[in-house]
């Protein structure tokens, strides 16, 4: 399970990288692209 800080970091990177989930996953090593999509929906 990832902390809320981890989730926020991933979502911030998602927007920094032009909404490219696969790039975020490659850089961080987590989450899956599906999970990142859910996190983005939660934090919007």
Secondary structure per residue as TSV (DSSP state, phi and psi in degrees):
chain	resnum	aa	ss	phi	psi
A	1	X	-	360.0	142.5
A	2	X	-	-103.5	144.4
A	3	X	-	-71.1	165.2
A	4	X	H	-64.0	-31.2
A	5	X	H	-64.7	-40.9
A	6	X	H	-62.0	-41.9
A	7	X	H	-65.7	-44.5
A	8	X	H	-63.1	-42.7
A	9	X	H	-58.8	-44.8
A	10	X	H	-63.5	-42.4
A	11	X	H	-66.3	-41.3
A	12	X	H	-61.7	-43.2
A	13	X	H	-64.4	-36.5
A	14	X	H	-54.8	-45.4
A	15	X	H	-73.9	-36.8
A	16	X	H	-62.6	-35.2
A	17	X	T	-92.1	20.2
A	18	X	T	70.7	36.9
A	19	X	S	62.4	39.8
A	20	X	-	-106.9	94.0
A	21	X	H	-61.4	-38.6
A	22	X	H	-63.2	-33.5
A	23	X	H	-67.8	-41.4
A	24	X	H	-62.7	-45.7
A	25	X	H	-62.9	-40.5
A	26	X	H	-65.0	-39.9
A	27	X	H	-72.0	-45.7
A	28	X	H	-86.8	-29.1
A	29	X	-	84.9	3.7
A	30	X	-	-155.8	168.3
A	31	X	S	-79.3	-162.2
A	32	X	-	-76.0	163.5
A	33	X	H	-63.0	-33.0
A	34	X	H	-65.1	-45.1
A	35	X	H	-64.2	-41.0
A	36	X	H	-60.6	-40.6
A	37	X	H	-59.2	-40.4
A	38	X	H	-66.2	-42.6
A	39	X	H	-62.1	-40.1
A	40	X	H	-61.9	-43.1
A	41	X	H	-62.1	-39.5
A	42	X	H	-65.7	-42.4
A	43	X	H	-86.7	-2.2
A	44	X	-	-78.0	360.0
